Amino acid sequence: MRCASAIETFQVRLPNSGFADSGIRCVFENRLPLIGYAATARMRSAKPPMLGHGYFYERTDWWKHILSIPAPRVVVIEDVDNPPGLGAFIGEVHANILLALECLGLVTNGSVRDLDQVGLTRFQMFAGSVSVSHAYAHIFDFGGTVDVGGLKIQPGDLIHGDRHGVQTVPLEIAEKVPAAAHEILHRRQQLIGLCLITALTSDAMIAPSYWVDPKSGNNYFVTVQYPENQVKSLEDLKAMPLRAPHYQLQRTIDVYVAPSGEDLSIPAKEISRIVSATQLPANIRINIRGLVTTMQSSFRSFGFGLFLAVLLVYLVLVAQFSSFLDPFLILLAVPTGLVGVMLTLAFTDTTLNIQSLMGIVMLTGMVVSNSILIVDFANRLRNEGRGVRDAVAHSCRIRLRPILMTSLATIFGLLPMALKIETGSEAYAPLARVIIGGLVASVLLTIFVVPAAYLWIYQRRAGLQTSVLTGEAQ
């Protein structure tokens, strides 16, 4: 029905033409619409075929004519008897033969039979009647113009049929008809929404419904919502007047879920579990959209960003220290900072969100600077001739003061934001809390972890060098 309305918008023919009358009815109404190119023929069944007088053709010739039409094909047969429909030419056998010839269905003003058997196939039929017998049914002409229900059809015409009837689609506009039908559907849904506002599909942001004041001409959003305490079960949902919207010509039903205070990942995991355990019928799928997909995409992006940040810091330090080992010792401060991040998030009941992830990436550069002071100064003392243990201990004592000064300055500067004291700081509180927790843990752990690792590795290296020299001297 929407196809006919779409064709009318192009004004390529009169509105009262291009379709068969109501005498041509769809046999299997629950099937999808049929569309294909017409392969025409004429038949009669009241009298036997007249051999030798041009009224009888071998069926193989007719089949060859069908194959000359582009696929997908629709067989169109005009019954010239008066009245038509005495005998049925198409039944179980011919339906299967036509299916083998890539024909999707039949359109005829005559009759059909074997409905139960044909119904088990995917062959669709549009006919004027149903007959119990084939009588003298025979094809006596094919490949010409036929008249079925007042609709004149030529070979190669594009046929569209659904439960409402049969029509032809002009070839010059065929590619534009689906988009026009979608536009008509959208406009009709808006109009129906104004006449019957359904409580679960009215929305001021997605496909809004409008009411135009006839006096002032002003547009107003019309939105209706059921009280949440009245929707407690699926039975309550089934009792509501629902209208299925469409997305790209496909029917969709939107189910909106919002957390009531918990972390977004908690309902997301539960919904994913329910969806994965649901047995879906054929041609049905469930898509999860909204902030959940955005959150998951952001987490993946920030995870890659954190890895890239650590990698770039390592490469820069390799160039500065001319060593692959010292940058590794310096980056040991990053895990210590992450320990503080996890403890702070748990202690302050803060979720892992976009702001807290940004804070982790920023924290990476901050905690590294503390271990750089220790490692760089220890290397300088070792170059002056001091032992490894003495150099590490002296470096920690000397560099502890600047480490505390810079870290405390950052921590106290972020406290108002972390405590949400300043106006508008609520959005950035997770970022501040992550940095504060990471810095505190880094200051407390870095001065123990990094020096201990430095001492262990360089003492081990010194011992290996001593062994090598002793072996060479012997």
N, C-alpha and C positions, 0 to 999 in steps of 0.2 A: 504494500500500500504506500509506503514511503517512497518507493521507486517511482510510482506514477506521479506523485506530487513533485519529486525532483525533476522528472522529465518536463513537467508543465512549466517549470521556471525558465527553461530554455526557449519556449515558444516556437518549437520547430514543427508543431502540428496542432490541430484543434483539440481542445480538452475532451471532446466527446468522441475521439477516435483513437486508434492504436491499441485497443484492448478487446478481448472477447466478451460476449454478453454473459449474463449470470447462468445461462444454461450449461456452460463449461465449468465443471466443478472439480476441485482438488480431491483426489481419492484418499491420499494419506496426508492428513492435515498436520500431523505432528512432526513432519520432516522439515529440514532446512529448505530455503528457497532454491529453485532450480533455475539455472541459466546456461544457455548453449545456443549453437547455431542450428537453424532449421534444415532438416532433410524432409522434403515434402513428398506426398503420394496421395492418390485417390483410390477409393475402394467402394465395393458394393457387396451386399450379402443376400439381397432378396432373390436374386436369380443366379444360376450357375454361370461360370465363365464361358465366354463365347470363343471357342478355339477357332483360329483361322480368320477372325474378323477384327483383329487388333485390340481385343479386350483382355488379353491374357499375356502376362510376362513371366519369364522364369524368375524365381525369387533371387537367384544369384545376381541377376542384372540389377535388381533393386538394391541388393546389399552393396554392390560396387558403387552405385550412386550415393549410398549413405557414406561410404568411405571417401568419396570425393569432397565431402563437406568437412571443413576444419573442425577439429575436436575443441571443446566438448560438444556433443551433438544432441539434438532433441528431434525426435521423429514427430512430424505433423501429418496426420492422415485425415482427409475429408471423406466422410461417408455421404455419397451422392444419392442414396436411397431416400424416398419420401414416404413416410418419415424415416430419418436415419436411426440406426441403433438396433436393427433387427438381430443381427448376428455380430459377435465380437471377433475381430481379427487378432487382437493382442491378448494373450493369456500367459500362462506360466512358461510355455516353451519359447514363444516369440520374445518375451521379456528377457529371458536369459540370453537368447541370440543377440538381441540389441545391446545388452550389456557388454557382450563380447566385442561388439562393434563400437564400443566407447560411446554409447548413447545413454544419457542420464535419465531420459524419461520420454513420455508420449503425451501429445496433445491431439485430441480428436473430438469431433462432434458426434461420433458414433458411440459404441458401447465397448466395455472391457469385461473381462471375467477372471476367474481364479484369483480373487483378491487375497485370500489367505496365503496362497503360495507365493504370489508376487510380493506380498507384504514382508516376507522373510528376506527378500533381496533389498538392494538400495535403489531399485527402479521406481521412479515416480510416475504417476499417471494423472492426467486431466482429461475427463471424459464427460459426455452428455448423459450417459446412463450406464447401467450394469446389465449384462445379459447372461443367460444361463447357457447359451449355445453359440457356436460359431456360424451356424447356418451355411450359406454359400459364400462366406467371407473370402474375398480375394482382391489383390491389388491389380488394377487394370491400367494405371498410369502413374508416373512419378516424374519428379523434376520440374514441375510447373507450379503456377500460382494456385493456391488453394484458399478456400473460404471456410473458416472454422469459427462458428459462433459470431458471424458478422465481421470477423477479423481476417483480412486478406494477408496471406503470408507467402513470401517467395523463398526459394532455396538460399540459404546463407543468411537470412534475417536473424538478428539476435533476439532470442526468446527469454523472457523472465516470467517465472511462475511461482506462486506461493499459495497459501491457504485461501487467499482472497480471489485468485483468478490468474489469468494469463494475459500478457501484453508483450508488445515488441518494443525494443529499445533502439532508437536510431543510432546507427554506427558512428555518426560524426560526433555524437556527444557521449558515447558509452564510457569513455575514460573519466569524464567529469561528473557522471551521475552519482558515484559514491560520496564524493565531497559535498555535493548539493543535498543528498539525503541526510548526511550527518548534520548539516547546518539547519535543515528543516526540523530534525529531531531535537536539536538544542533549543530552537525557538518554541517548539511545542511544549517541551518540558518547562520552560519558563512560564508559558501561559497557563499550563496545568497547575504549576506551583502557585500561581496567584489565585486560581479557582479552588484548589484543594491543597492547603498548606499541610504538608506532612511533618510530623514533629521531629523526625530523626534525620531529615535531609535539608532542612532550612538552615542556612549558614550565611552570615554577613560577609564572609571572606572568600569561601569557595562556592562558586556558582550561586551568587546571591539572588534573592527574590526581591522584586521591586513593586511598589504600589505608587501610582501617579495620582496625585490629588487633582481631580478634574477642575477644581476651582482655581487653585494657585499654579498648577502645573509642576509642582515640586515633586522630586522623587524621594521615596522613603524605603529604607530596608525593612523587609517583613521577615521576622525570625520568631519561631515558636520552639519551645523546648519543654519536654516533660520534666517534672520534678524528679530528681535522682532517686528519691525514696519510693517512687512508684514503679521503678524498673528493678526488680529484684530477682527475676528468673527468666528463662527462655520463654515460658508461657506468657509472661507479661510482654515480652518483645514481640511474640507472634500476634498478640491481640492488637498491636498498633497498626495504623494505616501506613504501610511502607510503599514507597515508590522507588523502583530500581533505576538509578541514573546510569548513564553510559559513558564509557571512556574509550575513545577510538573505535566506535561502533560495537563495543563489547559491554554487556551488562556488568555493572559493578555494584557491590554493597560495601559501604565503608563502616567499619567498626572502630570507634575512637576510644582509646584507653589513655588515661592520664594518672600518674602516680599521686597518691594522697599525702605525700610527705616523705616517702622512702626514696632511696637512690633509684635513678632511672634504670640502672642495669638490673635491678631485682625483678620488676615486672617484665622487662625485656627477656630475661632468661626464662621466666615462667611461660610467657607467650610463645617463645620459640619451642619450648618443650611441648606445649599443647598442640602447636601447629604440626610439629614433626610426628606426633602420635595420632593425628587425625587422618582417618581414611576418607579420601576425597573421591567423589564420583568422577566419571569421565568428563573431560572438557572443563574442569573446575580447577582453579589454582588460587593460592593464597600468597599475596605479596605484603611484606611488612615494610611500611614506609614511615616517614616522619623523623623526629629527632633521634630515634634509635640508630637509623642508618647514618645520619650525620655524625653522631657520637662515635660509632664504630669506625667510620672513615677518618675522623679526626685523630682517634687513638692510633690508628695505623700510621698516619702521617707524622704524628709527633714521635712515635716509636722510631721511625726511620730518621727523623730529625735529630733525636737524641744520639742515635748511633753515628750519624754523620758528624755531629758536633764533637763527640769524643774522638772520632777518627781524625778530624781536622786539627784538633788540639794536639793530638799525638804527633801528627806529621809536622806541625809547626815547631813543637818542642824537639823533635829529632833534628830539624835543621838548626835550631839554636844551640843545642847541647852537643851536636855532632856525635850522638850516641843513640842506640836503640834501647839501652837499658835504663838510663836515667828518666826518660819520658814515661816508661812503664812504672817506675817507682812513684813518679809524680801523680800519675793517674790513679794510684791506690786511694787517693783522697775522695774520688767519686763514689765508690761503694759506701764509704763511711758517711758521706752526705746523704745517700739514699736511705741508709738506716734511720737517720734522723727524720727524713721525709715521711717514711711509713709510720714511725711512732707519733709524729705530730698529727698526721691525718687521723689516726685512730684516737688520739687523746682529745682532739678538738672536734671530733665527729664531722670532719670535712670530707667531701667526696672527691674522687679523682676525676676532675673535669678539665675543660680546656685551660682555664686559668692556672690550675695546679700543674698541669703539664708544661705550660709556658714557664712556670717557676722552676721546674726541674731542669729544663734546658738552660735557663739563666744561671742556675746554681752550679752547673757543670764548670762554667768559666770562673766562678767565684772561689770554689773550694780548691781548684787547681792552683790558684795564685798562692795559697798558704804553703802547699808542699813545694812549690817552686822556690820559695825563700829558703826553706830548710835544705833542699838538695843542692841548690846553687852555692849557698854559703859553705856547706860541707865540702863540696868539690874544691872550692877556693882554699879552704884550710888544708885539705890534703895536698894540694899543689904546693903549699908553703912548707910541707914536710911533716905535718902532724899525722898521727896514726888514725885509723878509721874510727875507733871508738871515741877517741878524744875529739876528733873533728865533728862527729855526729852530736856528741853531748854538748860541745861548745856552741854548735850551730843552733841547737834547740833553745839553749838559754838566751842567746843573743837575739834570735828571730822571734821568740815568743811575744815580746812586747809589740812589735809592729803587727804581728798576726792578730793579737787581741785588740789593738787599736782599730784596725780596719774592719774586723768582724763585728765588734761591738758597735761601731758607728753605723754599720749597715743594719744591724739588728734593732737598735733603738730608733733608727729612722723609719723602719717598717712597722714598728709596734702600733702606731695609730691606725694604720691601714689594716693590720691583722686583727685588731680589736674592734674594727668598724666604728671608730670614733668620728672620723671625718665624714662629711656628707658625700654620699655616692661611693664610698669605699667598700660597700658590701660586695660589689661585683668583683673587686680585686683582692678581697680578703684571702681566698685560697692561695693566690700567688704569693702574698706576703708570708703566710703561715708556712708554706713549703720552703721558702728561702730561709726564714728564721730557724725552722727546725733543722734544715740541712746544714746551716752554718754552725749552729750550736754543736751538733754531733760531729761535724768535721773538725772544729777547733779542739774538742775533747779527745777525739780519736786519732786525728792526723799526727799530733805531736808524739803519739806512741806507735802507731802502725807504720808510718812512713820511715821514721828513724830505725825502727826495729828491722824492717825489710832492707833498708839501706845497709845497716850494719851486717846483717846475715849474708847478703849477697856479696858485698865487697870483702868481707873477711874470708868468705869461701873462695873468692877469686884470688885474694892475696895468698891464701894457703896453696892453691893450685900453682900459682906462679913460683912460690918458694920451692915446691916439690920439683917443678920442671928445672929450675936453676940448680938445685942440689943434684939432680940426675945428670945434668950436663957437666957439672964440675967433677963428678965421679967418673 
